[in-house]
Amino acid sequence: CFAHKPRHAELGSASIVPRGPNGHYHLTAIVNGTPLRFVVDTGATDVVLSTSDAERVGIDLDTLVYSGRARTANGEVRIAPVRIDITLGDTQARGLRASVNEDDLFQSLLGMSYLSRFSRVEIARGELILTP
């Protein structure tokens, strides 16, 4: 496990995440009060929750309406729009637009709808640096 461990950057507080052995960046954020593991995906427009993670954060799967479609590396999938509260370090978003993927993902995706709230998103020397 590569738990997100914020540390202070030289010019203020930043979240610094090491690259995992699979080449991706994984972190834990708080969604609707529950810690959730994400893979950072700058190619994803929204935060995308797996059905199991959606259920863990209190979303009633029986009420979801899969009215949207998203194109992924594995083809087109149906998605249901939801709103979530998400926090990573000092960066919070209430009522953030997100989606639940109808086919259960291997891990939820932290996409640009949340990442764009940071003043800087940088990858350097095998670390992802998120500056508030």
Stockholm file with secondary structure:
# STOCKHOLM 1.0

chainA/1-132         CFAHKPRHAELGSASIVPRGPNGHYHLTAIVNGTPLRFVVDTGATDVVLSTSDAERVGIDLDTLVYSGRARTANGEVRIAPVRIDITLGDTQARGLRASVNEDDLFQSLLGMSYLSRFSRVEIARGELILTP
#=GR chainA/1-132 SS CCCCCCEEETTEEEEEEEBCTTSCBEEEEEETTEEEEEEECTTCSSEEECHHHHHHTTCCGGGCCCCEEEEETTEEEEEEEEEEEEEETTEEEEEEEEEEESSCCSSEEECHHHHTTSSEEEEETTEEEEEC
#=GC SS_cons         CCCCCCEEETTEEEEEEEBCTTSCBEEEEEETTEEEEEEECTTCSSEEECHHHHHHTTCCGGGCCCCEEEEETTEEEEEEEEEEEEEETTEEEEEEEEEEESSCCSSEEECHHHHTTSSEEEEETTEEEEEC
//
